[in-house]
Amino acid sequence: MNEYLVLVVEDDKPIRKLITTTLKMNDYRFITAVRGREAVMLSASHKPDIIILDLGLPDIDGVEVIEHIRTWSDVPIIIVSARSEDRDKITALDKGADDYLTKPFSVDELLARLRVIQRRLMRSENVSVTEFVNGRLRIDYVSGCVYLDDEKLHLTPIEYKLLCLLAKNVGKVLTHKYIIQSVWGTPVFMATLRKKLSDSSQALIQTHIGIGYRMMKL
């Protein structure tokens, strides 16, 4: 049995059944909620490791659920919603969601997103806070140095902050707004950072057009 507990918040019975059956077949533990307020209470009482959340709930909007939970918890939240407009995705991600899947979705993609979250959780439990390693990339937080294939990269202070922000949230989509609020000068320095990362940048930093960026786990 998977050690992580997943809270599924979905009022549509067939979709809820699809998600829970998928979780059960892949040995995940799970609990369910059909209303937003119920989801907030279960989040507080059961402290799930991951939340799968629909936005169109019968009592309060899923975005409001995110806002409530983010006042006291950083639990990873994957949105599964029929809302496909970029503004809906950006709003949910800006409010604190970690990922966004649009209905209809494939169960294989959902499982892949869950595995990304699990890797993040395992790294946060076990990884040394002095160093970050992802494929060919290594960040030495103590010295403030970055290496690619053990060759030191010369980054500006802003490029370094931007890279650390992406590394801290590896696997998570960060919106343009969130990045700009966290690190000044993002558009220009993202381009120069990707150039310095050379041919690894396309695999390492994924662009979500109109939304933002995600550092992939290699």
Protein Blocks (a to p, Z undefined) as FASTA:
>chain_A
ZZbdcddddfblklmmmmmmmmmmnopacdddfbfklmmmmmmmnopabdcddfbdfkbc
fklmmmmmmmmpccdcddddfblbfklmmmmmmnopabdcdddddfklmmmmmmmmmmmm
mmmmmmcfkbccehjbccdfknopaceehiacdddfklmmmmmmmmmmgoiacdfklmmm
mmghklmmmmmmmmmnmmmlmmmmccdehilccdddZZ
